[in-house]
Amino acid sequence: MSLMANIIVAAVALLHVYFLVLEMFLWDKPIGLKTFHMTPEKAQMTKVLAANQGLYNGFLAAGLLWGLMLGKAGVSIQLFFLTCVLVAGLYGAATVGRKILFIQALPAALGLLLIVLG
């Protein structure tokens, strides 16, 4: 697998660690309110749901990092978790906002492409 593919997979994993922190710990803080365009009241009402969502993002990150740590033996794991990220990104883009297509789905698709071509 190419160095560039590893870099992209690591970047997608780190992005999902950031999503975990944002959704689990910063949801009702100024950065969370600004990022998700919410009022403090709405953030308070949805805080538990956001924490659950953040936990799932953490699982995606863990899977990608696990696949990277295994080297060539982890390629199928990386493909699986990148596909999960891509599907989640496409669904988010269709249901929440188009911005998710570029922030989440596109990096995952690029990682998938680089692994397959590598």
N, CA, C and O atoms as a Tinker XYZ file with bonds, in Angstrom:
   472  protein
     1  N      0.856000   -1.181000    0.000000    73     2
     2  CA     0.000000    0.000000    0.000000    64     1     3
     3  C      0.893000    1.231000    0.000000    63     2     4     5
     4  O      1.964000    1.234000    0.607000    81     3
     5  N      0.449000    2.262000   -0.676000    73     3     6
     6  CA     1.274000    3.442000   -0.830000    64     5     7
     7  C      1.282000    4.315000    0.430000    63     6     8     9
     8  O      0.367000    4.270000    1.252000    81     7
     9  N      2.318000    5.085000    0.542000    73     7    10
    10  CA     2.441000    6.026000    1.656000    64     9    11
    11  C      1.278000    7.022000    1.632000    63    10    12    13
    12  O      0.737000    7.380000    2.679000    81    11
    13  N      0.902000    7.463000    0.437000    73    11    14
    14  CA    -0.197000    8.422000    0.321000    64    13    15
    15  C     -1.506000    7.817000    0.825000    63    14    16    17
    16  O     -2.283000    8.502000    1.490000    81    15
    17  N     -1.756000    6.562000    0.523000    73    15    18
    18  CA    -2.964000    5.892000    1.023000    64    17    19
    19  C     -2.941000    5.846000    2.547000    63    18    20    21
    20  O     -3.954000    6.115000    3.192000    81    19
    21  N     -1.794000    5.507000    3.123000    73    19    22
    22  CA    -1.675000    5.482000    4.587000    64    21    23
    23  C     -1.928000    6.859000    5.193000    63    22    24    25
    24  O     -2.574000    6.976000    6.234000    81    23
    25  N     -1.428000    7.880000    4.550000    73    23    26
    26  CA    -1.628000    9.251000    5.042000    64    25    27
    27  C     -3.107000    9.618000    5.011000    63    26    28    29
    28  O     -3.622000   10.201000    5.965000    81    27
    29  N     -3.784000    9.283000    3.931000    73    27    30
    30  CA    -5.215000    9.596000    3.813000    64    29    31
    31  C     -6.021000    8.812000    4.839000    63    30    32    33
    32  O     -6.913000    9.368000    5.480000    81    31
    33  N     -5.719000    7.531000    5.003000    73    31    34
    34  CA    -6.433000    6.715000    5.995000    64    33    35
    35  C     -6.216000    7.292000    7.391000    63    34    36    37
    36  O     -7.160000    7.389000    8.174000    81    35
    37  N     -4.985000    7.674000    7.704000    73    35    38
    38  CA    -4.696000    8.279000    9.009000    64    37    39
    39  C     -5.437000    9.599000    9.179000    63    38    40    41
    40  O     -5.947000    9.894000   10.260000    81    39
    41  N     -5.495000   10.391000    8.115000    73    39    42
    42  CA    -6.208000   11.669000    8.179000    64    41    43
    43  C     -7.701000   11.461000    8.419000    63    42    44    45
    44  O     -8.311000   12.191000    9.202000    81    43
    45  N     -8.294000   10.469000    7.749000    73    43    46
    46  CA    -9.713000   10.170000    7.966000    64    45    47
    47  C     -9.931000    9.716000    9.405000    63    46    48    49
    48  O    -10.911000   10.106000   10.040000    81    47
    49  N     -9.023000    8.896000    9.918000    73    47    50
    50  CA    -9.128000    8.447000   11.312000    64    49    51
    51  C     -9.045000    9.633000   12.271000    63    50    52    53
    52  O     -9.853000    9.741000   13.193000    81    51
    53  N     -8.085000   10.513000   12.061000    73    51    54
    54  CA    -7.934000   11.680000   12.942000    64    53    55
    55  C     -9.136000   12.614000   12.833000    63    54    56    57
    56  O     -9.548000   13.219000   13.823000    81    55
    57  N     -9.685000   12.729000   11.656000    73    55    58
    58  CA   -10.891000   13.528000   11.474000    64    57    59
    59  C    -12.035000   12.960000   12.319000    63    58    60    61
    60  O    -12.811000   13.713000   12.909000    81    59
    61  N    -12.133000   11.652000   12.372000    73    59    62
    62  CA   -13.205000   11.039000   13.165000    64    61    63
    63  C    -12.929000   11.100000   14.665000    63    62    64    65
    64  O    -13.866000   11.093000   15.464000    81    63
    65  N    -11.674000   11.160000   15.053000    73    63    66
    66  CA   -11.357000   11.432000   16.460000    64    65    67
    67  C    -11.823000   12.847000   16.801000    63    66    68    69
    68  O    -12.384000   13.083000   17.871000    81    67
    69  N    -11.587000   13.780000   15.888000    73    67    70
    70  CA   -12.064000   15.158000   16.085000    64    69    71
    71  C    -13.586000   15.188000   16.197000    63    70    72    73
    72  O    -14.126000   15.880000   17.060000    81    71
    73  N    -14.284000   14.443000   15.333000    73    71    74
    74  CA   -15.750000   14.389000   15.420000    64    73    75
    75  C    -16.186000   13.834000   16.774000    63    74    76    77
    76  O    -17.146000   14.327000   17.367000    81    75
    77  N    -15.485000   12.811000   17.264000    73    75    78
    78  CA   -15.789000   12.252000   18.577000    64    77    79
    79  C    -15.705000   13.335000   19.648000    63    78    80    81
    80  O    -16.634000   13.508000   20.438000    81    79
    81  N    -14.597000   14.057000   19.672000    73    79    82
    82  CA   -14.405000   15.107000   20.680000    64    81    83
    83  C    -15.468000   16.185000   20.539000    63    82    84    85
    84  O    -16.047000   16.626000   21.532000    81    83
    85  N    -15.721000   16.600000   19.331000    73    83    86
    86  CA   -16.706000   17.647000   19.075000    64    85    87
    87  C    -18.101000   17.227000   19.528000    63    86    88    89
    88  O    -18.809000   18.006000   20.165000    81    87
    89  N    -18.488000   16.023000   19.207000    73    87    90
    90  CA   -19.845000   15.574000   19.513000    64    89    91
    91  C    -20.014000   15.091000   20.950000    63    90    92    93
    92  O    -21.088000   15.248000   21.531000    81    91
    93  N    -18.974000   14.509000   21.526000    73    91    94
    94  CA   -19.115000   13.983000   22.888000    64    93    95
    95  C    -18.824000   15.020000   23.965000    63    94    96    97
    96  O    -19.427000   14.987000   25.038000    81    95
    97  N    -17.902000   15.943000   23.685000    73    95    98
    98  CA   -17.438000   16.837000   24.744000    64    97    99
    99  C    -17.657000   18.320000   24.470000    63    98   100   101
   100  O    -17.703000   19.121000   25.405000    81    99
   101  N    -17.792000   18.692000   23.207000    73    99   102
   102  CA   -17.890000   20.116000   22.862000    64   101   103
   103  C    -19.233000   20.495000   22.252000    63   102   104   105
   104  O    -19.401000   21.622000   21.786000    81   103
   105  N    -20.179000   19.585000   22.247000    73   103   106
   106  CA   -21.476000   19.783000   21.600000    64   105   107
   107  C    -22.165000   21.058000   22.055000    63   106   108   109
   108  O    -22.674000   21.820000   21.233000    81   107
   109  N    -22.185000   21.294000   23.363000    73   107   110
   110  CA   -22.904000   22.456000   23.898000    64   109   111
   111  C    -21.971000   23.611000   24.266000    63   110   112   113
   112  O    -22.370000   24.552000   24.954000    81   111
   113  N    -20.724000   23.524000   23.797000    73   111   114
   114  CA   -19.746000   24.591000   24.002000    64   113   115
   115  C    -19.762000   25.496000   22.765000    63   114   116   117
   116  O    -20.318000   25.119000   21.733000    81   115
   117  N    -19.158000   26.683000   22.859000    73   115   118
   118  CA   -19.197000   27.618000   21.718000    64   117   119
   119  C    -18.778000   27.012000   20.376000    63   118   120   121
   120  O    -19.418000   27.281000   19.359000    81   119
   121  N    -17.726000   26.206000   20.355000    73   119   122
   122  CA   -17.295000   25.624000   19.074000    64   121   123
   123  C    -18.338000   24.643000   18.528000    63   122   124   125
   124  O    -18.569000   24.598000   17.320000    81   123
   125  N    -18.964000   23.864000   19.404000    73   123   126
   126  CA   -20.012000   22.941000   18.965000    64   125   127
   127  C    -21.245000   23.681000   18.475000    63   126   128   129
   128  O    -21.832000   23.322000   17.454000    81   127
   129  N    -21.630000   24.708000   19.202000    73   127   130
   130  CA   -22.797000   25.505000   18.793000    64   129   131
   131  C    -22.560000   26.138000   17.426000    63   130   132   133
   132  O    -23.447000   26.143000   16.573000    81   131
   133  N    -21.360000   26.670000   17.227000    73   131   134
   134  CA   -21.035000   27.324000   15.957000    64   133   135
   135  C    -20.952000   26.302000   14.818000    63   134   136   137
   136  O    -21.487000   26.525000   13.732000    81   135
   137  N    -20.282000   25.193000   15.076000    73   135   138
   138  CA   -20.096000   24.168000   14.043000    64   137   139
   139  C    -21.421000   23.614000   13.549000    63   138   140   141
   140  O    -21.614000   23.416000   12.349000    81   139
   141  N    -22.331000   23.366000   14.478000    73   139   142
   142  CA   -23.598000   22.730000   14.123000    64   141   143
   143  C    -24.765000   23.712000   14.042000    63   142   144   145
   144  O    -25.917000   23.300000   13.904000    81   143
   145  N    -24.472000   25.002000   14.128000    73   143   146
   146  CA   -25.484000   26.052000   13.989000    64   145   147
   147  C    -26.680000   25.815000   14.914000    63   146   148   149
   148  O    -27.829000   25.754000   14.476000    81   147
   149  N    -26.372000   25.686000   16.204000    73   147   150
   150  CA   -27.417000   25.390000   17.181000    64   149   151
   151  C    -27.508000   26.463000   18.254000    63   150   152   153
   152  O    -26.561000   27.208000   18.507000    81   151
   153  N    -28.657000   26.514000   18.861000    73   151   154
   154  CA   -28.843000   27.344000   20.051000    64   153   155
   155  C    -28.423000   26.507000   21.265000    63   154   156   157
   156  O    -28.411000   25.279000   21.189000    81   155
   157  N    -28.084000   27.147000   22.363000    73   155   158
   158  CA   -27.759000   26.380000   23.576000    64   157   159
   159  C    -28.904000   25.461000   24.006000    63   158   160   161
   160  O    -28.664000   24.365000   24.514000    81   159
   161  N    -30.131000   25.898000   23.805000    73   159   162
   162  CA   -31.287000   25.082000   24.182000    64   161   163
   163  C    -31.356000   23.796000   23.344000    63   162   164   165
   164  O    -31.560000   22.703000   23.872000    81   163
   165  N    -31.184000   23.955000   22.046000    73   163   166
   166  CA   -31.229000   22.784000   21.168000    64   165   167
   167  C    -30.065000   21.843000   21.473000    63   166   168   169
   168  O    -30.235000   20.624000   21.470000    81   167
   169  N    -28.896000   22.400000   21.733000    73   167   170
   170  CA   -27.733000   21.575000   22.062000    64   169   171
   171  C    -27.981000   20.774000   23.334000    63   170   172   173
   172  O    -27.630000   19.597000   23.412000    81   171
   173  N    -28.580000   21.409000   24.317000    73   171   174
   174  CA   -28.866000   20.719000   25.572000    64   173   175
   175  C    -29.850000   19.566000   25.362000    63   174   176   177
   176  O    -29.706000   18.496000   25.954000    81   175
   177  N    -30.849000   19.799000   24.512000    73   175   178
   178  CA   -31.858000   18.763000   24.250000    64   177   179
   179  C    -31.290000   17.580000   23.448000    63   178   180   181
   180  O    -31.800000   16.464000   23.551000    81   179
   181  N    -30.256000   17.813000   22.666000    73   179   182
   182  CA   -29.721000   16.772000   21.787000    64   181   183
   183  C    -28.356000   16.246000   22.235000    63   182   184   185
   184  O    -27.727000   15.462000   21.525000    81   183
   185  N    -27.912000   16.669000   23.385000    73   183   186
   186  CA   -26.564000   16.337000   23.856000    64   185   187
   187  C    -26.319000   14.829000   23.948000    63   186   188   189
   188  O    -25.257000   14.356000   23.543000    81   187
   189  N    -27.266000   14.081000   24.463000    73   187   190
   190  CA   -27.096000   12.633000   24.605000    64   189   191
   191  C    -27.023000   11.956000   23.236000    63   190   192   193
   192  O    -26.218000   11.047000   23.032000    81   191
   193  N    -27.854000   12.396000   22.309000    73   191   194
   194  CA   -27.811000   11.834000   20.956000    64   193   195
   195  C    -26.473000   12.129000   20.287000    63   194   196   197
   196  O    -25.907000   11.271000   19.610000    81   195
   197  N    -25.974000   13.339000   20.480000    73   195   198
   198  CA   -24.697000   13.721000   19.885000    64   197   199
   199  C    -23.551000   12.898000   20.467000    63   198   200   201
   200  O    -22.638000   12.501000   19.742000    81   199
   201  N    -23.597000   12.644000   21.765000    73   199   202
   202  CA   -22.555000   11.841000   22.398000    64   201   203
   203  C    -22.555000   10.420000   21.824000    63   202   204   205
   204  O    -21.493000    9.838000   21.604000    81   203
   205  N    -23.725000    9.875000   21.587000    73   203   206
   206  CA   -23.833000    8.549000   20.978000    64   205   207
   207  C    -23.232000    8.572000   19.573000    63   206   208   209
   208  O    -22.494000    7.663000   19.189000    81   207
   209  N    -23.549000    9.602000   18.822000    73   207   210
   210  CA   -23.013000    9.754000   17.470000    64   209   211
   211  C    -21.495000    9.889000   17.516000    63   210   212   213
   212  O    -20.790000    9.320000   16.682000    81   211
   213  N    -20.999000   10.638000   18.487000    73   211   214
   214  CA   -19.557000   10.798000   18.644000    64   213   215
   215  C    -18.873000    9.477000   18.935000    63   214   216   217
   216  O    -17.779000    9.210000   18.436000    81   215
   217  N    -19.518000    8.651000   19.744000    73   215   218
   218  CA   -18.958000    7.342000   20.066000    64   217   219
   219  C    -18.815000    6.497000   18.803000    63   218   220   221
   220  O    -17.802000    5.820000   18.625000    81   219
   221  N    -19.807000    6.527000   17.932000    73   219   222
   222  CA   -19.722000    5.792000   16.674000    64   221   223
   223  C    -18.582000    6.317000   15.806000    63   222   224   225
   224  O    -17.896000    5.536000   15.146000    81   223
   225  N    -18.378000    7.622000   15.802000    73   223   226
   226  CA   -17.244000    8.171000   15.058000    64   225   227
   227  C    -15.928000    7.677000   15.641000    63   226   228   229
   228  O    -14.962000    7.450000   14.913000    81   227
   229  N    -15.896000    7.513000   16.950000    73   227   230
   230  CA   -14.704000    6.961000   17.585000    64   229   231
   231  C    -14.440000    5.526000   17.155000    63   230   232   233
   232  O    -13.289000    5.133000   16.967000    81   231
   233  N    -15.507000    4.741000   16.998000    73   231   234
   234  CA   -15.340000    3.366000   16.523000    64   233   235
   235  C    -14.782000    3.340000   15.097000    63   234   236   237
   236  O    -13.947000    2.497000   14.769000    81   235
   237  N    -15.244000    4.264000   14.258000    73   235   238
   238  CA   -14.711000    4.349000   12.894000    64   237   239
   239  C    -13.222000    4.671000   12.923000    63   238   240   241
   240  O    -12.433000    4.057000   12.204000    81   239
   241  N    -12.843000    5.635000   13.753000    73   239   242
   242  CA   -11.431000    5.998000   13.883000    64   241   243
   243  C    -10.612000    4.819000   14.395000    63   242   244   245
   244  O     -9.532000    4.536000   13.877000    81   243
   245  N    -11.123000    4.135000   15.407000    73   243   246
   246  CA   -10.402000    2.988000   15.972000    64   245   247
   247  C    -10.194000    1.898000   14.918000    63   246   248   249
   248  O     -9.117000    1.309000   14.840000    81   247
   249  N    -11.215000    1.633000   14.116000    73   247   250
   250  CA   -11.092000    0.624000   13.075000    64   249   251
   251  C    -10.054000    0.991000   12.036000    63   250   252   253
   252  O     -9.271000    0.146000   11.603000    81   251
   253  N    -10.050000    2.249000   11.638000    73   251   254
   254  CA    -9.061000    2.697000   10.648000    64   253   255
   255  C     -7.645000    2.615000   11.207000    63   254   256   257
   256  O     -6.728000    2.171000   10.517000    81   255
   257  N     -7.466000    3.039000   12.448000    73   255   258
   258  CA    -6.139000    2.979000   13.070000    64   257   259
   259  C     -5.689000    1.532000   13.265000    63   258   260   261
   260  O     -4.515000    1.209000   13.082000    81   259
   261  N     -6.619000    0.674000   13.635000    73   259   262
   262  CA    -6.328000   -0.755000   13.764000    64   261   263
   263  C     -5.835000   -1.307000   12.427000    63   262   264   265
   264  O     -4.821000   -2.002000   12.368000    81   263
   265  N     -6.556000   -0.995000   11.366000    73   263   266
   266  CA    -6.153000   -1.446000   10.038000    64   265   267
   267  C     -4.779000   -0.933000    9.655000    63   266   268   269
   268  O     -3.988000   -1.670000    9.067000    81   267
   269  N     -4.481000    0.314000    9.975000    73   267   270
   270  CA    -3.156000    0.873000    9.678000    64   269   271
   271  C     -2.067000    0.164000   10.467000    63   270   272   273
   272  O     -0.997000   -0.124000    9.932000    81   271
   273  N     -2.333000   -0.117000   11.732000    73   271   274
   274  CA    -1.326000   -0.756000   12.586000    64   273   275
   275  C     -0.977000   -2.167000   12.098000    63   274   276   277
   276  O      0.134000   -2.645000   12.325000    81   275
   277  N     -1.907000   -2.816000   11.442000    73   275   278
   278  CA    -1.659000   -4.174000   10.947000    64   277   279
   279  C     -0.876000   -4.190000    9.633000    63   278   280   281
   280  O     -0.481000   -5.257000    9.163000    81   279
   281  N     -0.652000   -3.027000    9.044000    73   279   282
   282  CA     0.085000   -2.971000    7.783000    64   281   283
   283  C     -0.693000   -3.637000    6.661000    63   282   284   285
   284  O     -1.904000   -3.450000    6.540000    81   283
   285  N      0.003000   -4.414000    5.844000    73   283   286
   286  CA    -0.651000   -5.075000    4.700000    64   285   287
   287  C     -1.763000   -6.019000    5.146000    63   286   288   289
   288  O     -2.750000   -6.200000    4.432000    81   287
   289  N     -1.607000   -6.612000    6.308000    73   287   290
   290  CA    -2.631000   -7.529000    6.816000    64   289   291
   291  C     -3.920000   -6.790000    7.181000    63   290   292   293
   292  O     -4.965000   -7.420000    7.342000    81   291
   293  N     -3.855000   -5.463000    7.312000    73   291   294
   294  CA    -5.021000   -4.683000    7.703000    64   293   295
   295  C     -5.747000   -3.995000    6.567000    63   294   296   297
   296  O     -6.653000   -3.197000    6.805000    81   295
   297  N     -5.366000   -4.289000    5.344000    73   295   298
   298  CA    -5.978000   -3.610000    4.191000    64   297   299
   299  C     -7.487000   -3.859000    4.141000    63   298   300   301
   300  O     -8.257000   -2.927000    3.911000    81   299
   301  N     -7.909000   -5.088000    4.350000    73   299   302
   302  CA    -9.355000   -5.371000    4.283000    64   301   303
   303  C    -10.102000   -4.636000    5.401000    63   302   304   305
   304  O    -11.244000   -4.220000    5.209000    81   303
   305  N     -9.479000   -4.477000    6.545000    73   303   306
   306  CA   -10.092000   -3.720000    7.648000    64   305   307
   307  C    -10.222000   -2.251000    7.261000    63   306   308   309
   308  O    -11.251000   -1.623000    7.510000    81   307
   309  N     -9.177000   -1.714000    6.654000    73   307   310
   310  CA    -9.229000   -0.320000    6.201000    64   309   311
   311  C    -10.319000   -0.132000    5.155000    63   310   312   313
   312  O    -11.065000    0.846000    5.197000    81   311
   313  N    -10.409000   -1.058000    4.229000    73   311   314
   314  CA   -11.443000   -0.964000    3.188000    64   313   315
   315  C    -12.838000   -0.988000    3.809000    63   314   316   317
   316  O    -13.711000   -0.217000    3.412000    81   315
   317  N    -13.044000   -1.871000    4.778000    73   315   318
   318  CA   -14.342000   -1.943000    5.434000    64   317   319
   319  C    -14.686000   -0.627000    6.130000    63   318   320   321
   320  O    -15.770000   -0.081000    5.925000    81   319
   321  N    -13.770000   -0.119000    6.949000    73   319   322
   322  CA   -14.082000    1.089000    7.711000    64   321   323
   323  C    -14.158000    2.332000    6.824000    63   322   324   325
   324  O    -14.956000    3.229000    7.096000    81   323
   325  N    -13.345000    2.401000    5.774000    73   323   326
   326  CA   -13.479000    3.524000    4.837000    64   325   327
   327  C    -14.826000    3.469000    4.121000    63   326   328   329
   328  O    -15.438000    4.507000    3.869000    81   327
   329  N    -15.284000    2.276000    3.796000    73   327   330
   330  CA   -16.604000    2.133000    3.177000    64   329   331
   331  C    -17.695000    2.588000    4.136000    63   330   332   333
   332  O    -18.648000    3.249000    3.723000    81   331
   333  N    -17.564000    2.240000    5.408000    73   331   334
   334  CA   -18.529000    2.713000    6.420000    64   333   335
   335  C    -18.536000    4.238000    6.481000    63   334   336   337
   336  O    -19.600000    4.856000    6.527000    81   335
   337  N    -17.355000    4.838000    6.481000    73   335   338
   338  CA   -17.254000    6.297000    6.518000    64   337   339
   339  C    -17.883000    6.901000    5.263000    63   338   340   341
   340  O    -18.609000    7.892000    5.346000    81   339
   341  N    -17.606000    6.309000    4.109000    73   339   342
   342  CA   -18.169000    6.811000    2.857000    64   341   343
   343  C    -19.691000    6.758000    2.875000    63   342   344   345
   344  O    -20.349000    7.730000    2.505000    81   343
   345  N    -20.253000    5.635000    3.301000    73   343   346
   346  CA   -21.716000    5.502000    3.357000    64   345   347
   347  C    -22.305000    6.514000    4.338000    63   346   348   349
   348  O    -23.313000    7.154000    4.043000    81   347
   349  N    -21.676000    6.656000    5.501000    73   347   350
   350  CA   -22.156000    7.638000    6.482000    64   349   351
   351  C    -22.070000    9.056000    5.924000    63   350   352   353
   352  O    -22.963000    9.873000    6.147000    81   351
   353  N    -20.997000    9.342000    5.201000    73   351   354
   354  CA   -20.839000   10.665000    4.598000    64   353   355
   355  C    -21.863000   10.945000    3.519000    63   354   356   357
   356  O    -22.393000   12.053000    3.435000    81   355
   357  N    -22.148000    9.947000    2.687000    73   355   358
   358  CA   -23.169000   10.110000    1.654000    64   357   359
   359  C    -24.548000   10.304000    2.268000    63   358   360   361
   360  O    -25.328000   11.144000    1.819000    81   359
   361  N    -24.841000    9.518000    3.298000    73   359   362
   362  CA   -26.128000    9.659000    3.975000    64   361   363
   363  C    -26.236000   11.028000    4.645000    63   362   364   365
   364  O    -27.272000   11.688000    4.555000    81   363
   365  N    -25.175000   11.448000    5.311000    73   363   366
   366  CA   -25.173000   12.765000    5.947000    64   365   367
   367  C    -25.323000   13.889000    4.940000    63   366   368   369
   368  O    -26.021000   14.870000    5.198000    81   367
   369  N    -24.675000   13.752000    3.801000    73   367   370
   370  CA   -24.796000   14.775000    2.758000    64   369   371
   371  C    -26.217000   14.854000    2.230000    63   370   372   373
   372  O    -26.713000   15.938000    1.924000    81   371
   373  N    -26.874000   13.699000    2.123000    73   371   374
   374  CA   -28.241000   13.663000    1.595000    64   373   375
   375  C    -29.269000   14.142000    2.615000    63   374   376   377
   376  O    -30.299000   14.700000    2.240000    81   375
   377  N    -28.997000   13.929000    3.893000    73   375   378
   378  CA   -30.014000   14.214000    4.910000    64   377   379
   379  C    -29.727000   15.439000    5.769000    63   378   380   381
   380  O    -30.651000   16.045000    6.313000    81   379
   381  N    -28.463000   15.807000    5.896000    73   379   382
   382  CA   -28.105000   16.916000    6.789000    64   381   383
   383  C    -27.606000   18.124000    6.009000    63   382   384   385
   384  O    -28.138000   19.225000    6.150000    81   383
   385  N    -26.591000   17.916000    5.194000    73   383   386
   386  CA   -26.040000   19.036000    4.435000    64   385   387
   387  C    -24.954000   18.582000    3.484000    63   386   388   389
   388  O    -24.214000   17.637000    3.757000    81   387
   389  N    -24.875000   19.264000    2.382000    73   387   390
   390  CA   -23.937000   18.925000    1.313000    64   389   391
   391  C    -22.476000   19.023000    1.756000    63   390   392   393
   392  O    -21.612000   18.340000    1.204000    81   391
   393  N    -22.205000   19.852000    2.729000    73   391   394
   394  CA   -20.845000   20.050000    3.231000    64   393   395
   395  C    -20.229000   18.733000    3.702000    63   394   396   397
   396  O    -19.019000   18.537000    3.591000    81   395
   397  N    -21.056000   17.837000    4.224000    73   395   398
   398  CA   -20.586000   16.538000    4.726000    64   397   399
   399  C    -19.996000   15.701000    3.595000    63   398   400   401
   400  O    -19.105000   14.882000    3.823000    81   399
   401  N    -20.488000   15.903000    2.389000    73   399   402
   402  CA   -19.958000   15.188000    1.236000    64   401   403
   403  C    -18.460000   15.452000    1.087000    63   402   404   405
   404  O    -17.694000   14.538000    0.783000    81   403
   405  N    -18.047000   16.689000    1.298000    73   403   406
   406  CA   -16.651000   17.076000    1.106000    64   405   407
   407  C    -15.798000   16.809000    2.338000    63   406   408   409
   408  O    -14.616000   16.488000    2.215000    81   407
   409  N    -16.378000   16.937000    3.513000    73   407   410
   410  CA   -15.623000   16.764000    4.749000    64   409   411
   411  C    -15.440000   15.299000    5.112000    63   410   412   413
   412  O    -14.387000   14.919000    5.625000    81   411
   413  N    -16.436000   14.477000    4.857000    73   411   414
   414  CA   -16.396000   13.084000    5.298000    64   413   415
   415  C    -16.326000   12.094000    4.135000    63   414   416   417
   416  O    -15.455000   11.225000    4.116000    81   415
   417  N    -17.225000   12.216000    3.175000    73   415   418
   418  CA   -17.312000   11.203000    2.111000    64   417   419
   419  C    -16.132000   11.270000    1.141000    63   418   420   421
   420  O    -15.566000   10.237000    0.785000    81   419
   421  N    -15.768000   12.448000    0.722000    73   419   422
   422  CA   -14.696000   12.581000   -0.268000    64   421   423
   423  C    -13.355000   12.044000    0.235000    63   422   424   425
   424  O    -12.701000   11.303000   -0.498000    81   423
   425  N    -12.913000   12.384000    1.455000    73   423   426
   426  CA   -11.652000   11.798000    1.934000    64   425   427
   427  C    -11.703000   10.269000    2.022000    63   426   428   429
   428  O    -10.720000    9.594000    1.714000    81   427
   429  N    -12.843000    9.729000    2.440000    73   427   430
   430  CA   -12.976000    8.268000    2.505000    64   429   431
   431  C    -12.894000    7.667000    1.107000    63   430   432   433
   432  O    -12.229000    6.650000    0.910000    81   431
   433  N    -13.558000    8.279000    0.144000    73   431   434
   434  CA   -13.516000    7.784000   -1.242000    64   433   435
   435  C    -12.094000    7.844000   -1.796000    63   434   436   437
   436  O    -11.654000    6.932000   -2.497000    81   435
   437  N    -11.385000    8.914000   -1.479000    73   435   438
   438  CA    -9.997000    9.042000   -1.925000    64   437   439
   439  C     -9.136000    7.941000   -1.304000    63   438   440   441
   440  O     -8.308000    7.336000   -1.984000    81   439
   441  N     -9.336000    7.687000   -0.018000    73   439   442
   442  CA    -8.593000    6.603000    0.630000    64   441   443
   443  C     -8.882000    5.253000   -0.003000    63   442   444   445
   444  O     -7.968000    4.466000   -0.248000    81   443
   445  N    -10.157000    4.988000   -0.267000    73   443   446
   446  CA   -10.537000    3.735000   -0.930000    64   445   447
   447  C     -9.851000    3.612000   -2.294000    63   446   448   449
   448  O     -9.285000    2.570000   -2.624000    81   447
   449  N     -9.909000    4.667000   -3.060000    73   447   450
   450  CA    -9.307000    4.667000   -4.401000    64   449   451
   451  C     -7.810000    4.404000   -4.331000    63   450   452   453
   452  O     -7.283000    3.597000   -5.098000    81   451
   453  N     -7.124000    5.079000   -3.417000    73   451   454
   454  CA    -5.675000    4.902000   -3.312000    64   453   455
   455  C     -5.308000    3.491000   -2.872000    63   454   456   457
   456  O     -4.308000    2.939000   -3.331000    81   455
   457  N     -6.102000    2.909000   -1.994000    73   455   458
   458  CA    -5.820000    1.534000   -1.563000    64   457   459
   459  C     -6.033000    0.570000   -2.725000    63   458   460   461
   460  O     -5.201000   -0.301000   -2.979000    81   459
   461  N     -7.143000    0.730000   -3.424000    73   459   462
   462  CA    -7.452000   -0.173000   -4.539000    64   461   463
   463  C     -6.417000   -0.050000   -5.653000    63   462   464   465
   464  O     -6.017000   -1.050000   -6.249000    81   463
   465  N     -5.987000    1.171000   -5.930000    73   463   466
   466  CA    -4.993000    1.380000   -6.989000    64   465   467
   467  C     -3.587000    0.981000   -6.557000    63   466   468   469
   468  O     -2.734000    0.676000   -7.391000    81   467
   469  N     -3.354000    0.986000   -5.245000    73   467   470
   470  CA    -2.005000    0.680000   -4.721000    64   469   471
   471  C     -1.764000   -0.778000   -4.722000    63   470   472
   472  O     -0.691000   -1.227000   -4.319000    81   471
